[in-house]
């Protein structure tokens, strides 16, 4: 594989793809320099602050039917603002690796919150620690009001333990199913009694509600606290294996290679769960660039949309169309299907979503019409029921504007249709597409033909 193809692959996995604008500079870099540049660009983290604490919520929640309707409307506006703010961040930032990893942790620590400020707070925790230390990330997520509320730890009290958080902490966040007993779940739940948050959205440890009796967890006995449980889980190498497996499927291949995952787990475990060295190990590994690991992953809906936005400098007159796209493609940010998150991989594709995936690029690039018929989320159905005039089906002009002038300036003079297509795709050109490109009258047509292919769905 030549240098540019390797760098394209690196940017596809460590970010959201390489743009034509960045191609010239990237082609001069060695892989080592390209990796260093990606990490350098993501050193700084800037929180998203699109939602502020809303003091009216409690009052409206206690009000009449109209007040509750107003509350629902306010919540939806904040949800939309937060969603669009993050899509815009991913679409414009230079810190692509930080945002790509924030997206990974967003799914790993899948959480729903009706309070957009709490959802934003959790998202910023994941962003701040995206390339830092996993223990710090895990601890902060565990103390976040969004997660404490979502997994019912606010109700976890001495004498009446709630096991939801304790179970998911092991099954989904650290060692994985089959590596603990039901008794471990019960003892862990006791250790997390008293963990909660106050009305200002701040973590508090409620000492009177904490069970300070002796507990035995994964073979360790004592007056264990929540932090002790987390430390004990990180002492298990299986946690490093579990996280490395998920990361391998996210960055390398849906089918994990046990030897590669084991090597990753060694780096992670022996490095005290530092995330950056683990990623550096992956991006510098020869197997990361092997042919079977390139152009083999299905883009998530968010990666698909953000990649298009970045490549074609797209602006939307109605940003809410980005939410419609997410709904019909099956991934609405901040709304995972359940605590296990989106299954990902080939699960992103079904007959309905594939039709939209093939149609959306040409519609956006040509400012055309699109008919949205996504299945409403259960919570959305409640909102629609309360607002009868709302329509689930929307047939509207996308009102998106790519910056063709800027794009064409970045494409070197004399570039053929086939060369443009080869740059846009992570896979080799098919005979069918090569034939179609030969008949395309100009670069713009060739681009639209290319992004409308199934191959464009792969990264």
C-alpha positions in Angstrom: 0.0 0.0 0.0 1.4 3.4 -0.9 1.9 6.2 1.5 -1.2 8.2 0.6 -3.4 5.1 0.9 -2.0 4.4 4.3 -2.6 8.0 5.4 -6.1 8.0 3.9 -6.8 4.8 6.0 -5.4 6.4 9.1 -7.6 9.5 8.7 -10.7 7.3 8.0 -10.2 5.4 11.3 -8.6 8.1 13.5 -11.0 10.8 12.2 -13.8 11.1 9.7 -11.8 10.8 6.4 -9.1 12.8 4.5 -10.4 15.8 2.6 -9.1 17.0 -0.8 -7.8 20.1 1.0 -5.6 18.0 3.3 -4.4 15.6 0.6 -1.5 17.6 -0.6 0.1 18.1 2.8 -0.7 14.6 4.0 0.9 13.0 1.0 4.3 14.5 2.0 4.2 13.0 5.5 5.5 9.7 6.7 3.0 7.6 8.6 4.9 8.4 11.8 4.5 12.1 11.2 0.9 11.8 10.2 0.1 10.0 13.4 1.9 12.6 15.5 0.0 15.4 13.7 -3.3 13.8 14.4 -2.5 13.5 18.1 -1.1 17.1 18.2 -4.3 18.4 16.7 -6.3 16.7 19.4 -4.3 17.8 22.4 -6.7 20.6 23.4 -10.3 19.8 24.3 -13.0 22.3 24.1 -16.3 21.5 25.9 -19.7 21.9 24.2 -21.8 24.5 26.0 -25.0 24.6 23.9 -27.3 23.9 26.9 -27.5 25.8 30.2 -29.0 24.7 33.5 -32.8 25.3 33.3 -34.3 26.3 36.6 -37.8 26.3 35.2 -37.9 22.5 34.8 -38.9 21.6 38.3 -41.7 24.2 38.4 -43.1 23.1 35.0 -43.0 19.4 35.9 -45.3 20.1 38.8 -47.7 22.2 36.7 -50.8 21.5 34.7 -51.2 19.8 31.3 -50.1 23.0 29.5 -47.1 23.4 31.7 -46.0 19.8 31.0 -46.5 20.3 27.3 -44.3 23.4 27.5 -41.7 21.4 29.4 -41.7 18.7 26.7 -41.2 21.4 24.0 -38.3 23.0 25.9 -36.6 19.6 26.4 -36.9 18.8 22.7 -35.4 22.2 21.7 -32.5 21.6 24.0 -32.0 18.0 22.7 -32.0 19.3 19.2 -29.5 22.1 20.0 -27.1 19.7 21.7 -27.3 17.1 18.9 -26.6 19.7 16.2 -23.8 21.3 18.3 -22.0 18.0 18.4 -22.5 17.2 14.7 -21.2 20.6 13.9 -18.2 20.1 16.2 -17.3 16.8 14.5 -17.9 18.4 11.1 -15.5 21.3 11.6 -13.0 20.6 14.3 -9.3 19.8 13.7 -9.3 17.7 16.9 -10.8 14.8 14.9 -9.3 12.0 17.0 -10.7 13.4 20.2 -14.1 13.6 18.7 -13.9 10.2 17.1 -13.0 8.7 20.5 -15.7 10.8 22.2 -18.1 9.0 19.8 -16.6 5.7 20.8 -17.1 6.4 24.6 -20.5 7.8 23.9 -21.6 4.4 22.7 -19.5 2.4 25.3 -21.1 4.3 28.1 -24.5 4.4 26.4 -26.9 6.7 28.3 -30.2 8.5 27.8 -31.2 11.5 29.8 -34.2 13.8 29.5 -32.1 16.5 31.0 -30.0 17.8 28.2 -27.7 19.6 30.5 -26.8 16.3 32.2 -26.4 14.7 28.8 -24.0 17.5 27.7 -22.1 17.2 31.0 -21.6 13.4 30.4 -20.6 14.1 26.8 -18.0 16.6 28.0 -16.6 14.1 30.5 -16.1 11.7 27.6 -14.5 14.4 25.5 -12.1 15.6 28.3 -11.0 12.0 29.0 -11.3 10.6 25.5 -7.5 10.3 25.1 -6.6 10.3 28.8 -6.8 7.6 31.5 -9.6 5.0 31.5 -9.8 4.9 35.3 -10.4 8.6 35.4 -13.0 8.4 32.6 -14.8 5.5 34.3 -14.9 7.1 37.7 -16.2 10.4 36.3 -18.8 8.7 34.2 -19.9 6.6 37.2 -20.4 9.9 39.2 -22.2 11.8 36.5 -25.9 12.7 37.2 -26.9 11.4 33.7 -25.5 7.9 34.4 -26.6 7.8 38.1 -30.1 8.6 37.0 -30.2 6.3 33.9 -29.0 3.3 35.9 -31.0 4.1 39.0 -28.1 4.5 41.4 -29.9 7.6 42.8 -32.3 5.0 44.4 -29.4 2.8 45.6 -29.6 2.9 49.5 -28.4 1.0 52.5 -30.9 -1.9 53.2 -32.5 -1.4 49.7 -29.7 -1.9 47.2 -30.4 -1.2 43.5 -28.3 -3.5 41.3 -28.7 -1.8 37.9 -25.5 0.3 37.9 -23.4 -2.4 39.6 -24.4 -5.0 36.9 -23.9 -2.7 33.9 -20.5 -1.5 35.3 -19.3 -5.1 35.0 -21.2 -6.4 32.0 -20.9 -3.5 29.7 -18.2 -1.1 31.0 -15.4 -3.3 32.2 -14.9 -7.1 32.4 -17.9 -8.3 30.3 -20.5 -11.0 30.9 -19.3 -14.3 32.3 -16.5 -12.9 34.4 -18.4 -12.2 37.6 -21.1 -13.9 39.7 -24.5 -12.7 40.8 -23.0 -12.4 44.3 -20.4 -10.0 42.9 -23.3 -7.9 41.6 -25.0 -7.8 45.0 -21.8 -6.9 46.8 -20.9 -4.2 44.3 -24.4 -2.7 44.6 -23.9 -2.4 48.3 -20.6 -0.6 47.8 -22.2 2.0 45.6 -25.0 2.8 48.0 -25.1 6.5 48.8 -23.8 7.6 45.4 -26.1 10.3 44.0 -26.5 13.9 42.8 -28.1 17.0 44.1 -30.6 19.4 42.4 -27.7 21.4 40.9 -26.5 18.4 39.0 -23.4 17.7 41.2 -22.2 14.4 42.5 -22.8 13.8 46.2 -21.9 11.0 48.5 -24.8 10.5 51.0 -23.0 8.9 53.9 -26.2 7.9 55.9 -27.4 6.0 52.9 -24.1 4.1 52.4 -23.8 0.5 53.5 -20.4 0.4 55.3 -20.6 -3.3 56.2 -18.0 -5.9 55.1 -18.3 -7.0 51.5 -16.5 -9.6 49.3 -16.1 -8.7 45.6 -14.1 -10.7 43.1 -12.3 -12.4 46.0 -11.4 -9.3 47.9 -13.0 -8.7 51.3 -13.4 -5.5 53.3 -15.5 -2.4 53.9 -15.4 -1.8 50.1 -16.5 1.6 48.6 -17.5 2.3 45.0 -14.0 3.4 44.2 -12.7 0.2 45.6 -15.0 -1.7 43.3 -13.7 0.2 40.3 -10.1 -0.3 41.3 -10.7 -4.0 41.7 -12.3 -4.3 38.3 -9.2 -2.5 36.8 -6.9 -5.0 38.5 -8.5 -7.7 36.3 -6.6 -8.0 33.0 -9.9 -9.0 31.5 -11.0 -5.4 31.6 -8.1 -4.4 29.3 -9.1 -7.3 27.0 -12.7 -6.3 27.0 -12.0 -2.6 26.1 -9.3 -3.6 23.5 -11.8 -5.9 21.8 -14.4 -3.2 21.4 -11.8 -0.7 20.2 -10.4 -3.2 17.7 -13.9 -3.7 16.3 -14.3 0.1 16.1 -10.9 1.0 14.5 -9.7 -2.2 12.8 -12.0 -5.0 12.0 -15.4 -6.3 13.1 -13.9 -9.8 13.5 -11.3 -9.4 16.3 -7.9 -11.1 15.8 -7.1 -12.6 19.2 -3.3 -12.1 18.9 -3.8 -8.4 18.0 -6.3 -7.8 20.8 -4.0 -9.6 23.3 -1.2 -7.3 22.3 -3.4 -4.3 22.7 -4.5 -5.5 26.1 -0.9 -5.8 27.2 -0.2 -2.2 26.3 -3.4 -1.0 28.0 -3.0 -3.0 31.2 0.7 -2.6 31.6 0.4 1.2 30.8 -2.1 1.7 33.7 -5.0 2.1 31.3 -3.7 5.2 29.5 -5.7 5.5 26.3 -3.2 7.5 24.1 -0.4 4.9 24.1 -3.0 2.2 23.2 -4.1 4.2 20.2 -0.5 4.9 19.2 0.2 1.2 19.3 -2.8 0.4 17.0 -2.0 3.2 14.5 1.7 2.2 14.3 1.0 -1.6 14.0 1.7 -3.1 10.6 -1.5 -5.1 10.8 -3.6 -1.9 11.1 -2.7 -1.2 7.4 -3.2 -4.7 6.0 -5.6 -5.0 3.1 -8.1 -7.1 5.0 -8.4 -4.2 7.5 -9.0 -1.4 5.0 -12.3 -0.4 3.5 -13.9 -3.2 5.5 -16.0 -1.4 8.1 -19.5 0.1 7.6 -19.6 3.7 8.5 -21.9 4.5 11.3 -24.7 7.0 10.3 -22.9 9.8 12.2 -19.5 9.0 10.6 -21.3 8.9 7.2 -22.9 12.3 7.7 -19.9 14.0 9.3 -17.6 12.6 6.6 -19.8 14.2 3.9 -20.0 17.5 5.8 -16.2 17.6 6.1 -15.4 16.6 2.6 -17.9 18.9 0.9 -18.1 21.8 3.4 -21.8 21.4 3.7 -24.0 24.0 5.5 -27.6 23.4 6.4 -30.2 26.2 6.4 -32.4 23.9 8.6 -30.0 22.0 10.9 -32.9 19.8 12.1 -32.6 17.9 8.8 -29.5 16.4 10.4 -31.7 14.8 13.1 -34.1 13.5 10.4 -31.1 11.9 8.7 -30.0 10.3 12.0 -33.5 8.9 12.6 -33.9 7.3 9.2 -30.3 5.9 9.4 -30.7 4.5 12.9 -28.3 6.5 15.1 -29.6 9.6 16.9 -26.8 11.0 19.1 -27.7 10.9 22.8 -30.5 8.4 22.1 -28.9 4.9 22.1 -31.5 2.1 21.7 -30.6 0.7 25.2 -27.8 0.6 27.8 -25.8 -1.7 25.5 -25.6 1.0 22.9 -25.8 0.6 19.1 -24.6 -2.8 18.0 -22.7 -1.3 15.0 -20.9 -3.0 12.2 -23.1 -4.7 9.6 -26.1 -4.0 11.9 -26.1 -0.4 10.6 -27.4 -1.7 7.2 -30.9 -3.0 6.4 -33.0 -2.6 3.3 -34.5 0.7 4.5 -31.4 2.4 5.8 -29.4 1.3 2.8 -31.9 3.0 0.5 -31.5 6.3 2.4 -27.7 5.9 2.6 -27.5 5.7 -1.2 -30.0 8.5 -1.7 -28.8 11.1 0.9 -25.4 12.1 -0.7 -26.9 13.0 -4.1 -29.9 14.7 -2.4 -27.6 16.8 -0.2 -25.2 17.7 -2.9 -27.9 18.6 -5.3 -30.2 20.3 -2.7 -33.1 17.9 -3.7 -36.2 16.6 -2.0 -36.2 13.6 0.4 -39.1 11.7 1.9 -38.5 10.9 5.6 -40.4 7.9 7.0 -38.4 6.9 10.0 -39.9 4.9 12.8 -40.6 7.2 15.8 -38.8 6.6 19.0 -41.1 5.6 21.9 -40.5 8.9 23.7 -41.0 10.8 20.4 -44.4 9.1 20.0 -45.4 10.5 23.4 -44.4 14.0 22.2 -46.3 13.6 18.9 -49.4 12.4 20.9 -49.2 15.6 23.0 -48.8 17.7 19.9 -51.3 16.4 17.4 -50.3 18.8 14.7 -46.8 17.4 14.5 -46.1 15.2 11.4 -43.9 12.1 11.6 -43.5 12.0 7.8 -41.8 14.9 6.3 -41.3 15.5 2.6 -39.1 18.6 2.3 -36.3 20.3 0.6 -33.0 19.4 2.3 -31.7 23.0 1.9 -28.1 22.0 2.2 -25.3 23.8 0.4 -21.9 22.2 -0.4 -19.1 24.6 -1.2 -18.3 23.4 -4.7 -15.9 26.3 -5.4 -13.8 25.5 -2.4 -13.8 21.8 -3.2 -12.8 22.3 -6.9 -9.9 24.6 -5.8 -8.5 21.7 -3.7 -8.6 19.2 -6.6 -5.4 19.5 -8.7 -5.9 20.4 -12.3 -5.9 17.5 -14.7 -7.3 15.1 -12.1 -9.5 12.4 -13.8 -12.9 11.3 -12.8 -11.4 7.9 -11.8 -8.7 9.5 -9.6 -11.4 11.6 -7.8 -13.4 8.5 -7.2 -10.4 6.6 -6.0 -9.7 9.3 -3.5 -13.2 9.4 -2.1 -13.4 5.6 -1.7 -11.5 3.3 0.7 -12.1 0.4 -1.6 -10.9 -0.3 -5.1 -13.1 1.0 -8.0 -15.5 -1.6 -9.4 -15.8 -2.2 -13.1 -19.3 -0.8 -13.1 -18.4 2.5 -11.4 -15.3 2.8 -13.6 -17.5 2.5 -16.7 -20.0 5.1 -15.4 -17.2 7.5 -14.6 -15.9 7.3 -18.1 -19.2 8.7 -19.3 -19.5 11.4 -16.6 -19.4 14.9 -18.3 -17.6 16.6 -15.4 -16.0 16.2 -12.0 -19.1 17.2 -10.1 -21.2 14.4 -11.8 -18.4 11.9 -11.1 -18.4 12.9 -7.4 -22.1 12.5 -7.1 -22.0 9.1 -8.9 -19.2 8.0 -6.5 -20.9 9.0 -3.2 -24.1 7.3 -4.3 -22.4 3.8 -4.4 -22.5 1.1 -1.7 -18.7 1.3 -1.6 -18.9 4.9 -0.2 -20.6 3.4 2.8 -17.3 1.6 3.8 -14.4 3.1 5.7 
